[in-house]
Amino acid sequence: MSLPTEMRIEEITAILLHFGYRLVNIKGSYYHYEKPDRPFIIIPVHQKKVSKYYAGAIAQIISKELNLKLYEKKTIRIVFFGGHQ
């Protein structure tokens, strides 16, 4: 599955929450997430959508935390948990 052009912020939030991050602030169109002993993640959101570049960055962060390889030949693979696919 290749990364869609955009993702909904609800999907990104669900993924981050599953991996232990929490939403700590929404300031304008920026969503701020944190996790103990990890840098803040700040995601710009426009019309409740996140660009594929930020979605890819989230996939990279999660893959590093899990020590997994989610990238293959410039294709970003994201595993969704819960009801989103």
N, C-alpha and C positions, 0 to 999 in steps of 0.2 A: 504494500500500500504506500503510495507516495503521499507526501504532505499536501493537504489542500491549500488553495491560494490563501485563505484566511481561516481562522478558527474562532469560535465564540469564546468570550471571556469565561463563560460558565464552564466550558470544557477545560480550559487551562487551569482554572481555579480547582476543579475536581481533581485533576492530575496532581497539582501541587499539594493539595490537602492530603491526598492519599499517601504522598511521600513525606509527610510530616511538616510541611510548611503551613503557615497560617497567614491569612490576610490581616494585616495590621492597620492599613490606612488606604483610603481612596482620596486622592487629592487631585481634583479636576479630572483629567482623563488618564491619570496614572494610578495604577494599582500597585501597592507595596506589600510584598510578602517577606516573611522572615522564618528562619529555622535556627535553633541554637547551634552555635559553632559554624555557621555558614554565612556568607555575605548576603546582604539584602538582594532581593530580586524586584526590580521596578519595571513594570510593563505598561507601555502606552496603549490605550484602548480608544478606538474611534468607532462610534456607532455600534458598540458592544462587540467589536471584532478586533482580533489580534492578527497582525501581519504574519506571513509564513516565516519571516526571518526571526521574529521573536519566538514563535512556536518552535522553530528549529533550535534556537538557543536553549529553550526549556528542555527539549529532548536531549540536548548535549549535557546539560547540567545533571539531569536525572541519570543518564547513562554513566556519567563519571561517578556519581554516588553509588550506583549499583555495580560499577566496574564491568559494564556490559558494552558491547559494540552495537549501536543502533544505526550506524551509518554503513551503507554499502553502495559504492559507485554513485555518489552524490544523491542517493535516495535516502530520505529521512524516514525512519519507521517509528511510529508512536503507537504504544499499546494503550488502549483506553480501558479503564476500569469502570464498572457500574453499567449503566444503561446506554452510554454513548458509544457509537462506533463510527 
